[in-house]
Amino acid sequence: MRKISISALTFVFVILVFLLSFSKAPAEDKKAEKANAGYAGAETCQACHQKVYDILAKTAMGTLFLKHPRTAGEKLGCETCHGPATEHVGSGGTSFAGMVRFTKGTPTPISMQNDACLKCHQKRNRLFWSGSVHDTNGVACTSCHVVHTGPGAANRFQLARLTVADTCNTCHKEQVRAENKFSHHPVREGKMNCASCHNPHGTASPKLVKAISTRELCFNCHAQYRGPFIFQHPPVMEDCFNCHQPHGSAYPALLKQPPIRLCRDCHITFHNVNFTISGAGGAEKRRINMMAGSACVNCHRNIHGSNNIQGNLFFR
């Protein structure tokens, strides 16, 4: 009798689950239809925009949206970014009502264009985008990135140009000119790029640098100058850019001026201003070592700081 009652209860439970699942199906279908109202589907877009569709399909974003969508939003394909396109399709391509357009000069506000991107790309390096110098100056995401057009569409970051440097060079002409000088960081040589030091999407630091300060940024590569030293050089403790130009210089080691002039900005009372010393019989003798080569650094070698007990003048 007990076995029969357990079997009966199991049978009733299965029937209830079966009925409940069918009762929810119509509601879920209606919800899905309501969510997809106004959306034409990626296949419809493909019919007219075949070339663009083919390029998109080869990108990381296209592979995700068109082949392996994870969410209902990603399943919308092209309309995930552009918005519902039913009216656009119905008008034969003449109406763009309700759509987000990214082409330069379109009536869609840049803030709306960027919001379409930030729906997905809002974490990690984009945390400080809102209020950043690029955001406040009206730079669109599509000013630097492309989705299905341009030479860099198939690259990892889908840049508007082939490289990071070429993309930044579109606006930052002054920095391009500096990088072409004699002394420069190895950007031209391909060993680093603008994004090695800057985060173009925004940071909590000035100049979009990827560190708490420019000094800490430099120490990422030039750790030998971090210290602490027994004898510290105050300008080094304050900011590397007191002496150096970050993007390029006509003088060695990215210095802002020739070494002798640079040191004289602070050390105006040290040594004879004419670089002479008293010789035999009171005759003046010119000190070549203070003018040639690295000038002051010919003697004061450890100018960034010294750990030698006799290094108060940075000779060693």
Protein Blocks (a to p, Z undefined) as FASTA:
>chain_A
ZZmmmmmmmmmmmmmmmmmmmmmmmmmmmmmmmmmgoiabjklmmmmmmmlmmmmmmpmk
lmmmmmmccbfklmnommmmnopaklmmmnnomacghiacfbehiabdfklmmmmmmmmm
mghjlmmmgopaklmnopafklmbcfkgcjklmmmnopabfblklmmmmmmmmlmmmmmm
mbdcfklnopacfklmpcfkbpfbehhiabfblklmmmmmmmmlnopafbdcfklmmomk
lmbcfkbcfbehhiabdfklmmmmmmmmgojfklpacdehhiacddfklmgojlmmmmmm
mlnbccbfklmnopZZ
